């Protein structure tokens, strides 16, 4: 028996991020490079009609302006945040990016070592490498100080990089360990 997949933005198998309504693919596509940009003018069937704060289906409340989701968001209040990464229940967020936490791996290491991780370099070459401000090109990543400490979040199809506060390697490692443990917990549910 196959478990039901919750509604949300997922890779549809062609490399595009597409809205899954819980039972089928819709015609809504998104580009998560620099915020959410719908590639279609269609409004998701479940979209509210009145402006206001609504659950966006990705673990946070977002402002619906009556026609589209805006970049304004807020969380439940029970979230954990560190270096721009927010974990709110089953979801993990960095800037405008969100994904289910199940299946991610978090590591803290030098940028030189992070850049050599197979999942990280695969994501970078697939143009699926993101920082707090959006998509990062491989050459942009190469401009960072290779000795700098980074917090990397890797999933099957993308990688995120952010930078812990200076001098807080222990805090970064605790947070990364907690993310990985949470991912394992939800992966096995």
TIVEXKE-613304 format. One record per residue: x, y, z of N, C-alpha, C in turn. Coordinates in Angstrom, 3 decimals, decimal comma. Atoms other than C-alpha are relative to their C-alpha. Example, Ala and Ser with C-alpha at 12.3 -4.5 7.8 and 13.67 -1.06 7.14 Angstrom:
TIVEXKE-613304
<site <0,890 -1,190 0,000> <12,300 -4,500 7,800> <0,900 1,200 0,000>>
<site <-0,820 -1,190 -0,060> <13,670 -1,060 7,140> <-0,770 1,090 0,730>>
end
This chain:
TIVEXKE-613304
<site <0,841 -1,183 0,000> <0,000 0,000 0,000> <0,884 1,244 0,000>>
<site <-0,770 -1,231 0,108> <1,362 3,424 -0,967> <-0,639 1,066 0,881>>
<site <0,502 -1,061 -0,869> <1,041 6,223 1,584> <-0,383 1,213 -0,841>>
<site <0,434 -1,201 0,703> <-0,829 9,340 0,445> <1,052 1,094 0,157>>
<site <-0,946 -1,112 -0,030> <1,387 12,290 -0,425> <-0,788 1,278 0,229>>
<site <0,686 -1,247 -0,336> <0,351 15,591 1,125> <0,094 0,997 -1,149>>
<site <-0,089 -1,041 1,019> <-0,458 18,516 -1,184> <1,248 0,849 0,216>>
<site <-1,175 -0,854 -0,104> <2,575 20,660 -1,955> <0,753 0,081 -1,308>>
<site <-0,859 -0,153 1,170> <5,300 21,642 -4,421> <0,992 -1,147 -0,004>>
<site <-0,907 1,132 0,133> <7,243 18,615 -5,664> <0,578 -0,016 -1,411>>
<site <-0,560 0,245 1,326> <9,532 17,708 -8,538> <-0,925 -0,999 -0,683>>
<site <0,956 0,871 0,691> <7,174 16,172 -11,100> <0,669 -1,081 -0,844>>
<site <-0,722 1,016 0,752> <9,874 13,922 -12,549> <0,652 0,540 -1,258>>
<site <-0,604 -0,626 1,173> <10,799 16,324 -15,342> <1,006 1,064 0,407>>
<site <-0,884 -1,042 -0,507> <12,859 18,608 -13,106> <-0,739 1,278 0,347>>
<site <0,808 -1,177 -0,315> <10,014 21,117 -12,739> <-0,660 -0,183 1,365>>
<site <0,741 0,024 -1,254> <8,461 22,012 -9,397> <-1,458 0,250 -0,355>>
<site <1,404 -0,053 0,396> <4,753 21,372 -9,748> <-0,874 -0,253 1,221>>
<site <0,910 0,150 -1,128> <1,776 21,570 -7,380> <-0,729 -1,334 -0,087>>
<site <0,733 1,258 -0,166> <0,440 18,189 -6,219> <-1,143 0,299 0,950>>
<site <1,138 -0,372 -0,846> <-3,098 18,641 -4,840> <-0,408 -1,091 0,990>>
<site <0,301 1,109 -0,900> <-3,015 15,393 -2,873> <-0,483 -1,225 -0,746>>
<site <0,459 1,136 0,796> <-4,425 13,251 -5,659> <0,486 0,056 -1,447>>
<site <-0,462 -0,120 1,385> <-3,093 14,624 -8,960> <0,843 1,265 -0,165>>
<site <-0,754 -1,200 0,343> <-0,731 17,159 -10,578> <-0,957 1,047 -0,536>>
<site <0,768 -1,096 0,589> <-2,247 20,567 -11,316> <0,855 0,620 -1,104>>
<site <-0,754 -0,692 1,050> <-1,122 22,929 -14,074> <0,842 1,144 0,558>>
<site <-0,777 -1,054 -0,634> <0,701 25,163 -11,566> <1,450 -0,434 0,167>>
<site <-1,422 0,249 -0,102> <4,494 25,305 -11,796> <0,634 1,139 0,782>>
<site <-0,672 -1,043 -0,776> <6,927 27,225 -9,579> <1,491 -0,042 -0,242>>
<site <-1,451 -0,127 0,057> <10,485 28,470 -9,732> <0,423 0,529 1,355>>
<site <-0,373 -0,390 -1,343> <11,981 28,567 -6,245> <1,372 0,656 0,059>>
<site <-1,323 -0,607 0,007> <15,198 30,293 -7,316> <0,077 1,296 0,778>>
<site <-0,011 -1,283 -0,693> <14,423 33,812 -6,110> <-1,411 0,309 0,466>>
<site <1,367 -0,157 -0,456> <11,119 33,438 -4,353> <-0,920 -0,800 -0,894>>
<site <0,958 0,795 0,750> <8,022 31,749 -5,600> <-0,534 0,818 -1,156>>
<site <0,553 -0,646 1,176> <7,080 32,699 -9,123> <-0,797 -1,045 -0,759>>
<site <0,807 0,947 0,755> <4,179 30,889 -10,721> <0,256 0,205 -1,479>>
<site <-0,219 -0,082 1,437> <4,840 30,092 -14,373> <-1,317 -0,013 -0,762>>
<site <1,308 0,000 0,623> <1,132 30,018 -15,057> <-0,866 1,014 0,721>>
<site <0,885 -0,959 -0,652> <-1,590 32,520 -14,356> <-1,119 -0,701 0,752>>
<site <1,051 0,745 -0,692> <-3,835 29,772 -13,038> <0,186 0,101 1,506>>
<site <-0,019 -0,043 -1,456> <-4,717 30,067 -9,373> <-0,298 -1,405 0,488>>
<site <0,296 1,339 -0,504> <-4,537 26,801 -7,426> <-1,454 -0,098 0,448>>
<site <1,409 0,192 -0,323> <-8,011 25,367 -6,905> <-0,291 0,243 1,470>>
<site <0,220 -0,154 -1,433> <-7,548 25,491 -3,133> <0,326 1,403 0,501>>
<site <-0,377 -1,348 -0,416> <-6,516 29,155 -3,114> <-1,206 0,744 0,563>>
<site <1,093 -0,785 -0,568> <-8,600 31,438 -0,911> <-0,383 1,151 -0,929>>
<site <0,439 -1,113 0,837> <-10,597 34,244 -2,478> <0,219 1,347 0,675>>
<site <-0,187 -1,259 -0,722> <-10,270 36,902 0,241> <1,454 0,148 0,446>>
<site <-1,358 -0,251 -0,479> <-6,970 38,527 1,179> <0,097 -0,354 1,481>>
<site <-0,209 0,322 -1,410> <-5,498 37,329 4,467> <1,107 -1,013 0,194>>
<site <-1,007 0,996 -0,354> <-3,160 34,944 6,273> <-0,620 -1,386 -0,100>>
<site <0,492 1,366 0,167> <-3,605 31,289 5,277> <1,173 -0,971 0,079>>
<site <-1,005 1,063 0,016> <-1,715 28,029 5,719> <0,325 -0,291 -1,457>>
<site <-0,381 0,234 1,396> <0,264 27,590 2,507> <0,260 -1,470 -0,298>>
<site <-0,212 1,425 0,211> <0,498 23,832 2,981> <1,445 -0,413 0,152>>
<site <-1,419 0,299 -0,163> <4,229 24,056 3,679> <0,479 0,372 1,400>>
<site <-0,406 -0,210 -1,375> <4,232 24,544 7,429> <0,077 1,442 0,448>>
<site <-0,022 -1,398 -0,410> <3,768 28,298 7,537> <-1,240 0,716 -0,505>>
<site <1,096 -0,854 0,436> <1,191 31,011 7,163> <0,578 0,995 -1,005>>
<site <-0,435 -0,980 1,004> <1,494 33,175 4,039> <-1,137 0,949 -0,304>>
<site <0,996 -1,002 0,338> <-0,272 36,316 2,964> <-0,484 -0,222 -1,424>>
<site <0,662 0,101 1,300> <-2,730 35,818 0,092> <-0,598 1,366 -0,281>>
<site <0,469 -1,362 0,260> <-3,410 39,194 -1,561> <-1,331 0,050 -0,749>>
<site <1,262 0,073 0,729> <-6,620 38,022 -3,195> <0,168 -0,594 -1,383>>
<site <-0,298 0,554 1,322> <-4,890 36,871 -6,405> <1,165 -0,984 0,023>>
<site <-1,200 0,841 -0,018> <-1,579 35,274 -5,437> <0,619 0,011 1,390>>
<site <-0,771 0,025 -1,244> <0,687 34,273 -2,562> <1,089 1,048 -0,096>>
<site <-1,088 -0,974 -0,037> <3,102 37,017 -1,545> <1,187 -0,618 0,741>>
<site <-1,192 0,490 -0,698> <6,561 36,653 0,007> <-0,136 0,105 1,519>>
<site <0,176 -0,144 -1,446> <5,234 37,591 3,468> <-0,401 -1,337 0,611>>
<site <0,349 1,257 -0,657> <5,179 34,616 5,794> <0,252 0,110 1,496>>
<site <-0,245 0,112 -1,431> <5,023 33,752 9,454> <-0,189 -1,460 0,383>>
<site <0,003 1,392 -0,422> <5,406 30,539 11,368> <-0,900 -0,182 1,213>>
<site <0,924 0,352 -1,077> <3,514 28,782 14,133> <0,399 0,544 1,359>>
<site <-0,482 -0,420 -1,308> <5,647 30,084 16,975> <0,735 -1,127 0,704>>
<site <-0,684 1,142 -0,587> <6,940 26,587 17,764> <1,222 -0,405 -0,801>>
<site <-1,104 0,351 0,886> <9,702 26,693 15,188> <1,358 0,159 0,685>>
<site <-1,392 -0,147 -0,414> <13,443 26,360 15,704> <0,728 0,662 -1,162>>
<site <-0,699 -0,714 1,062> <15,679 28,728 13,767> <1,472 0,155 0,351>>
<site <-1,433 -0,186 -0,179> <19,413 29,024 13,262> <0,593 0,377 -1,351>>
<site <-0,731 -0,435 1,201> <21,495 30,900 10,669> <-0,900 0,098 -1,232>>
<site <0,918 -0,171 1,123> <18,443 31,608 8,507> <-0,816 -1,224 -0,351>>
<site <0,755 1,232 0,240> <17,176 28,016 8,527> <-1,075 -0,096 1,078>>
<site <1,111 0,122 -0,936> <13,760 27,531 10,123> <-0,602 -1,392 -0,143>>
<site <0,661 1,300 -0,014> <12,337 24,155 11,113> <-1,290 0,178 0,780>>
<site <1,319 -0,165 -0,600> <8,627 24,201 11,840> <-0,767 -1,303 -0,203>>
<site <0,671 1,291 0,121> <7,307 20,722 12,468> <0,640 -0,851 -1,077>>
<site <-0,480 0,885 1,064> <7,634 18,582 9,363> <0,655 0,746 -1,159>>
<site <-0,522 -0,810 1,097> <8,936 21,450 7,198> <1,281 0,704 0,400>>
<site <-1,230 -0,755 -0,190> <12,300 23,128 6,794> <0,003 1,112 -1,042>>
<site <0,073 -1,183 0,858> <12,671 26,607 5,300> <1,343 0,732 -0,012>>
<site <-1,142 -0,905 0,134> <15,477 28,835 4,027> <-0,435 1,075 -0,975>>
<site <0,508 -1,070 0,860> <14,400 32,199 2,676> <-1,384 -0,370 -0,509>>
<site <1,288 0,351 0,605> <11,539 31,519 0,262> <-0,143 -1,495 -0,264>>
<site <0,038 1,436 0,279> <12,396 27,827 -0,011> <-0,603 -0,766 1,161>>
<site <0,568 0,895 -1,004> <10,477 25,145 1,835> <-0,004 -1,399 -0,570>>
<site <0,128 1,385 0,416> <10,544 21,394 1,718> <-0,293 -0,846 1,228>>
<site <0,205 0,890 -1,139> <9,432 18,498 3,880> <1,362 -0,375 0,591>>
<site <-1,279 0,285 -0,650> <12,130 17,741 6,442> <0,430 -1,453 -0,191>>
<site <-0,344 1,417 0,177> <11,945 13,969 5,882> <0,942 -0,150 -1,190>>
<site <-0,929 0,254 1,093> <14,925 12,926 3,810> <1,118 1,000 -0,164>>
<site <-1,121 -0,930 0,124> <17,202 15,920 4,318> <1,132 -0,435 0,922>>
<site <-1,185 0,227 -0,827> <20,702 15,720 5,752> <0,640 1,363 0,211>>
<site <-0,664 -1,267 -0,309> <22,388 18,635 7,495> <1,426 -0,283 0,445>>
<site <-1,402 0,153 -0,380> <26,157 18,969 7,801> <0,618 1,371 0,250>>
<site <-0,786 -1,201 -0,267> <28,523 21,558 9,205> <1,444 -0,364 -0,285>>
<site <-1,384 0,282 0,359> <31,973 21,676 7,686> <0,559 1,215 -0,732>>
<site <-0,586 -1,074 0,801> <34,379 23,871 5,752> <-0,675 -0,018 -1,372>>
<site <0,605 -0,055 1,334> <33,059 25,056 2,406> <0,763 -0,882 -0,982>>
<site <-0,785 0,879 0,870> <35,902 23,144 0,775> <-0,531 -1,432 0,075>>
<site <0,502 1,375 -0,160> <34,646 19,839 2,214> <-1,458 -0,122 -0,433>>
<site <1,406 0,039 0,418> <30,979 20,685 1,677> <-0,086 -0,074 -1,520>>
<site <0,013 -0,018 1,463> <31,696 21,426 -1,988> <0,373 -1,325 -0,633>>
<site <-0,403 1,312 0,524> <33,152 17,933 -2,399> <-1,013 -1,098 0,300>>
<site <1,022 1,009 -0,301> <30,090 16,135 -1,023> <-0,765 -0,317 -1,285>>
<site <0,669 0,360 1,263> <28,456 14,181 -3,875> <-1,381 0,635 -0,167>>
<site <1,336 -0,579 0,113> <24,927 15,386 -3,113> <0,035 1,497 -0,217>>
<site <-0,119 -1,447 0,118> <26,035 18,982 -2,817> <0,475 0,391 -1,392>>
<site <-0,508 -0,351 1,332> <28,064 19,061 -6,015> <-1,005 -0,382 -1,087>>
<site <1,036 0,394 0,970> <25,290 17,184 -7,872> <-1,079 1,090 -0,073>>
<site <1,016 -1,060 -0,025> <22,766 19,831 -6,764> <0,534 1,274 -0,655>>
<site <-0,586 -1,211 0,579> <25,135 22,644 -7,727> <0,047 -0,089 -1,524>>
<site <-0,080 0,162 1,454> <25,673 21,261 -11,229> <-1,382 -0,089 -0,644>>
<site <1,378 0,052 0,502> <21,909 20,736 -11,603> <-0,713 1,341 0,192>>
<site <0,547 -1,337 -0,261> <21,398 24,428 -10,722> <-1,076 -0,044 1,077>>
<site <0,931 0,140 -1,115> <19,627 23,417 -7,529> <0,720 0,280 1,315>>
<site <-0,743 -0,432 -1,180> <22,014 25,095 -5,073> <-0,539 1,367 0,403>>
<site <0,637 -1,221 -0,466> <20,474 27,815 -2,921> <0,647 0,520 1,272>>
<site <-0,420 -0,673 -1,217> <21,574 30,312 -0,304> <-1,181 0,789 0,540>>
<site <1,114 -0,753 -0,587> <19,464 32,597 1,899> <-0,649 1,001 -0,955>>
<site <0,547 -0,989 0,939> <19,004 35,039 -0,997> <-0,464 -0,608 -1,310>>
<site <0,481 0,641 1,222> <18,081 32,482 -3,631> <1,037 -0,918 -0,622>>
<site <-0,851 0,935 0,734> <19,772 30,374 -6,267> <1,447 0,486 -0,033>>
<site <-1,433 -0,284 0,093> <23,573 30,195 -6,208> <0,574 -0,762 -1,183>>
<site <-0,728 0,679 1,072> <25,599 29,447 -9,296> <1,253 -0,626 0,612>>
<site <-1,195 0,683 -0,493> <28,534 27,078 -8,786> <1,161 0,979 0,102>>
<site <-1,103 -0,972 -0,037> <30,918 29,932 -9,618> <-0,162 0,970 1,168>>
<site <0,214 -0,852 -1,175> <29,300 32,076 -6,894> <0,472 -0,722 1,259>>
<site <-0,432 0,786 -1,145> <29,866 29,298 -4,387> <1,527 -0,030 0,060>>
<site <-1,455 0,054 0,065> <33,486 29,113 -5,544> <0,689 1,274 0,460>>
<site <-0,587 -1,277 -0,440> <34,035 32,761 -4,579> <0,071 0,133 1,517>>
<site <-0,043 -0,054 -1,460> <33,422 32,093 -0,881> <1,343 -0,519 0,497>>
<site <-1,219 0,491 -0,639> <36,375 31,526 1,428> <-0,180 -1,486 0,289>>
<site <0,133 1,458 -0,115> <36,861 27,748 1,219> <0,230 -0,495 1,424>>
<site <-0,238 0,394 -1,391> <37,986 27,684 4,867> <-1,178 0,345 0,901>>
<site <1,143 -0,439 -0,810> <34,741 29,278 6,074> <-0,882 -1,191 0,371>>
<site <0,903 1,036 -0,480> <32,318 27,178 8,066> <-1,372 0,199 -0,631>>
<site <1,327 -0,071 0,602> <29,045 26,379 6,334> <-0,940 -1,016 0,615>>
<site <1,059 0,933 -0,381> <25,773 24,731 7,278> <-0,703 -0,362 -1,301>>
<site <0,605 0,461 1,251> <24,582 22,657 4,329> <-1,184 -0,902 0,312>>
<site <1,192 0,837 -0,086> <21,128 21,117 3,996> <-0,139 -0,650 -1,370>>
<site <0,085 0,723 1,270> <20,970 18,424 1,317> <-1,253 -0,859 -0,029>>
<site <1,102 0,933 0,235> <17,969 16,612 -0,109> <0,300 -0,715 -1,308>>
<site <-0,235 0,775 1,213> <17,589 14,312 -3,080> <0,185 0,876 -1,231>>
<site <-0,042 -0,794 1,221> <17,188 17,165 -5,558> <0,513 1,426 0,151>>
<site <-0,531 -1,345 -0,166> <18,632 20,336 -4,030> <0,885 0,068 1,234>>
<site <-0,858 -0,236 -1,163> <21,145 21,717 -1,550> <-0,079 1,473 0,364>>
<site <0,020 -1,360 -0,518> <21,065 24,795 0,632> <1,292 0,233 0,765>>
<site <-1,196 -0,350 -0,773> <24,053 26,597 2,131> <-0,270 1,314 0,730>>
<site <0,076 -1,223 -0,786> <24,090 29,164 4,898> <1,195 0,008 0,938>>
<site <-1,203 -0,153 -0,804> <26,665 30,416 7,339> <-0,344 0,216 1,463>>
<site <0,235 -0,166 -1,441> <26,602 29,936 11,112> <0,654 1,282 0,508>>
<site <-0,659 -1,169 -0,585> <27,422 32,914 13,315> <1,461 -0,318 0,338>>
<site <-1,429 0,192 -0,283> <31,171 33,367 13,776> <0,202 -0,503 1,428>>
<site <-0,341 0,528 -1,312> <32,555 31,337 16,657> <-1,022 -0,947 0,602>>
<site <1,031 0,876 -0,562> <29,477 29,127 17,062> <-0,054 -1,345 -0,721>>
<site <-0,037 1,303 0,662> <30,606 25,872 15,480> <-0,778 -1,045 0,794>>
<site <0,711 0,986 -0,829> <29,227 23,870 18,426> <-1,515 0,148 -0,162>>
<site <1,434 -0,231 0,193> <25,785 25,477 18,067> <-0,460 -0,457 -1,374>>
<site <0,327 0,423 1,361> <25,829 24,852 14,321> <-0,068 -1,523 -0,088>>
<site <-0,006 1,469 0,030> <26,712 21,187 14,840> <-1,204 -0,578 0,747>>
<site <1,198 0,456 -0,727> <23,925 20,767 17,425> <-1,244 0,152 -0,875>>
<site <1,171 -0,246 0,847> <21,393 22,314 15,042> <-0,026 -0,975 -1,177>>
<site <-0,068 0,938 1,128> <22,575 20,182 12,098> <-0,365 -1,409 0,453>>
<site <0,312 1,328 -0,532> <22,386 17,054 14,241> <-1,497 -0,123 0,278>>
<site <1,433 0,004 -0,288> <18,868 17,980 15,346> <-0,814 -0,090 -1,294>>
<site <0,696 0,065 1,291> <17,770 18,557 11,720> <0,042 -1,426 -0,545>>
<site <-0,145 1,354 0,537> <19,136 15,173 10,637> <-0,820 -0,999 0,808>>
<site <0,809 0,894 -0,842> <17,501 13,423 13,609> <-1,491 0,193 -0,289>>
<site <1,406 -0,267 0,334> <14,169 15,131 12,812> <-0,352 -0,591 -1,356>>
<site <0,230 0,560 1,337> <14,501 14,117 9,164> <-0,144 -1,511 0,073>>
<site <0,092 1,459 -0,169> <15,133 10,507 10,175> <-1,318 -0,385 0,660>>
<site <1,255 0,275 -0,703> <12,156 10,607 12,535> <-1,184 0,032 -0,973>>
<site <1,135 -0,128 0,918> <9,739 11,826 9,847> <0,117 -0,919 -1,209>>
<site <-0,187 0,935 1,113> <11,250 9,608 7,147> <-0,573 -1,363 0,364>>
<site <0,426 1,323 -0,451> <10,368 6,562 9,219> <-1,432 -0,033 0,514>>
<site <1,398 -0,034 -0,476> <6,775 7,593 9,979> <-0,941 -0,371 -1,095>>
end
